[in-house]
Amino acid sequence: MGTNDRIQLNVRVDKETARQLDEIVEYYQKNTKIGRVYKGDVLTDIIKKSHELMLKQIAIQNRKY
């Protein structure tokens, strides 16, 4: 995904969710070899992983029927 493929998302989350995101970003920063870690990149990673898990669960559900 190139920089031109990005869109701006303006969302409101509660303070606890924002705190948790900051904590996750800090964790990524300490545990990755790349340079600066941004919230958008962390959210992208979390969403991609959640989406993969969702697709796997859908595939398992579809096999049951």
N, C-alpha and C positions, 0 to 999 in steps of 0.2 A: 504494500500500500504506500503510494507516494504521498508527499506532503499535500499535493493538490486534491487528494481524495478525502481529506479530512473535513468534517463539519463541526460547527460549534454547537455543543449541547449545553443548555442552561437549565439546570435542575436544582431543586431545593431538597435538601436532606436534613434530618434532624442532627443536632449537635453530636450525639453519640455516634451516628454513622460517619460523620465527618472526622471525628476523632479516630475511629477505627480505620478509616481510609488513610489518615496520616500515619498511623501505626504500621499499616501494611506497606506503605511507600517507604517508610524508614527501614522495615525488614528487607524489602527488595534492594534498597540502596546498600545495605550492609552485606547482602548475600549474592550480589551479582558482580560480574567482572566489568560490566559496561560502565560508562561514566555516569552522568547525572540521570537519575530516575525521576520521571514526571508522573503526576497523578493520572493524566490521560493514558499514558502507556500502561500503568498498573491496571486501570479500569479496563482497557482493551484486553489485556492478558486474562483478567478474571472473567470477563464476558465470553471470550473465546473458549476458555476451559469449561465454563458453565454450559455453553452451547454444545460443545462436544459431548458432555455428560448427558445433556438432554436428548441429543440424537441417539445416543446409545440406549438410553432408557426407552425411547420410543421404539427402537428396533426390537428390543426385548419384549415389550408389550405387544407388538405386532406379531411376533412369533408365537405368542400364547394362543392366538385366535386362528 
